[in-house]
Every structure is written in structure tokens, then in C-alpha cells.
């Protein structure tokens, strides 16, 4: 296991490689195993710094790389984690319902266990606008998923 500094340096090198890649999709796929939490934290930190500096062009470029990396990473995740991620990013109940309809098999005990654990974890964080928004989104996801699961014919 790499120490923190080495992991950050590796993540920074990967980010630089992806930023300069002639084909982002190919580069992200080639580096899928290196798209770690550390990579996403480093990339998000750079994006936050660029936002703070008002550098919209850098923000847009980093956002494109982060989205491509996120989509590649999603391919390797278990279905319940993929669906929860999609639902948390979805805007509105209609988009969340479409996500569930597209992958109804992901709605089951592992999904509910994961979402309920996330509610507990987020509830334990210090109160604030961001925490409250995430908590409200998680609670909406759970309510909608329970309703969706109840509406599905049992197999």
C-alpha cells in the first residue's frame, strides 16, 4: 500500500496524463485500475482551486476528465452502488425513476442496506447545508426505491 504522499503524487501524475491524452476515453479505460478514491480527491481539489480562482476553462476541462473517470469507474462497481450513484446524481424523481426502471434488478436487499447505511453515515456528519441536501436526497432515493420495489411484480 502506498503512503499518502506517494498516492497523491501518483494521482496527480495520472490526472496530468489524462488531461494531455489525445483520446480521453481510451486513456481513462487504460487507467481504470488507477481511478482510486485518491485520484478523485486530488482531481476534485484541483477543480475546487480552479473554481476559487475563477478559472472556468480549467474547471470545465477537469470536470470533463472527472466525468469520464467516474463513468469508467462505475463500470466496475456492484449494481447497487452503480444505481445509488446514478440516483444521487439524478435531477428529480422522474430521472431517479428512469434509473430504477433501467436497472430494476439492482433494487433489492443490498441496495436498501447500502442506502440505509449511507443515511446513517451522513446523519453522523456535522450539520450544514451540504449534509442536509445529501441527507434529503438519500431519503428521497430510499422512499422512491421502496415504492418502486413495492410496485414490481415478484419474480
Buried (B, 14 or more C-beta within 10 A) or exposed (E): EEEEEEBBBBBBEBBEEBBEBEEBEEBBEBBEEBBBEBBBEBBEEBBEEBBEEEBEEBBEBBBEBBEBBBEBBBEEEEBBBBBBBBBBEBEEEEEBBEBBEEBEEBBEEBBBEBBEEBBEEBEEEEEEEEBEEBBEBBBBBBEBBEEBBEEEEEE
